[in-house]
Amino acid sequence: MREETRRRLDSRLRWQKARWAAAGLGIVGLMAAGFWATGLDATVETHREPGVVAAIAPLFAKSTKAIEEGLAVDVKLDKGPVVHVMALKTTDPHVGDHVEVAEHVHGTGRVTYSWK
């Protein structure tokens, strides 16, 4: 094999190995970013927010037990927004009741609410 042909072949083989290595590093980087984002979303700060029950409706869920035992409750918070939470029928909420809901602020900035 001529020297020039061997050098070009070696160059192409090194380039091919570099592309595979870059693809592998990219996949590992994406996996690390996914794990980091999952861990970040797992950190939660919980605050109690006062509000007034604005509306009550039956709960639409996948399980029959949840449908039988739950209610969908809209709560108008004192700070302004109306939030949707799920409550058990045993808590017996009524429209106009003053209640507190738990505001969960996740590390990614996502905000969820739950019945106290």
N, C-alpha and C positions, 0 to 999 in steps of 0.2 A: 504494500500500500504506500502510496506517495505521502510525503510529509504534509503537504497542504491538505490533502483529502483527510488524513488522520486528524489534523488540527480542526478542520470544520466539523468532522464527526464528533470529536470530543466537545467542541463548543456547543453543538446541538444537544448532546446528552446532558451537559451541565445545565443548559437552559431548561430542558424538560424536567430535570430534578428540582431546579429552583421553582418552577411553576407548581409542581406537586407540593413542595415544602410551603410555598406561599398559600396554597389552597388549604392545607392542613392547619397552618397558623390562623388563617381566617376563620375556619370552623371552630377552632379552640377559642378564639376571641369572641365569637358570637355566643358560644356556650357560657363563657365566663360572664359576659354581659347579661345573659338571661338569668344566671344564678344570682348576680348582683341585684338585678331588678326585682327578682322574687324575694330576696332577703329584705330589700328596702321596703317593699309593700307589706312585709310581715310586721314591721314596726308600727305600732298604733298608739295614738294618744286619744284618750276618751274624755269628753267634756259633757256635763249635764246642761241641757238647754231647755228652758221653760217655754211652754206654748199652750195653745188652746186647740182642742179637738175640733176640726172643721167638718169632717165627713167620715162616715163609717160605711163600709161595703163588705160583702162577702169576699173571702179570700179565694182567689183562683190559683190552685197549685196542682202539682202532679200527683201527690198522694191523697188518698181519701181521708186519712187521719188529719192531715193539715187542713183540708177543706172543712172538716167537721169541727175542729178545735180552734181555728184561727179566724181573724178578721183583718181586713185591709183598712187601716186608719190613716186619714190625712190630718196632719197636725200643722197649724200655722204657728211658726215660731215667733217669739217676741222680737227677734232681730230681723224678721221679714219674710223669709221664704216659707213655702208650704212644702213639707216633706211627707213622704209615704213610708209608713212603717207597718209591720205585722204585729198584731197583738193577740193574745189568747182570749177566748170568749170569757174565761173565768175572771179576767180583770174588769169586765163589764164597763167599757168606756161609753160615754154619752157625748153627743155634740154639745160643745160649750164647756166641757170639763177642762180645768186647768191641770196640765200634766207636765212631766219632764221626760224628755227623750234623751238617749245617749247619742252624742255625735262622735263618730270615730274618724279621726284624721290619720290616714295612712302615710307612710314615708314618701310615697310617690305623689302625694297631693290629692289622692282620691278621698272623697268624703262619703261615708255611709251613716245611716241612722238606724237605731233600734229602739224598741220599747223598753223603758226603764225596768 
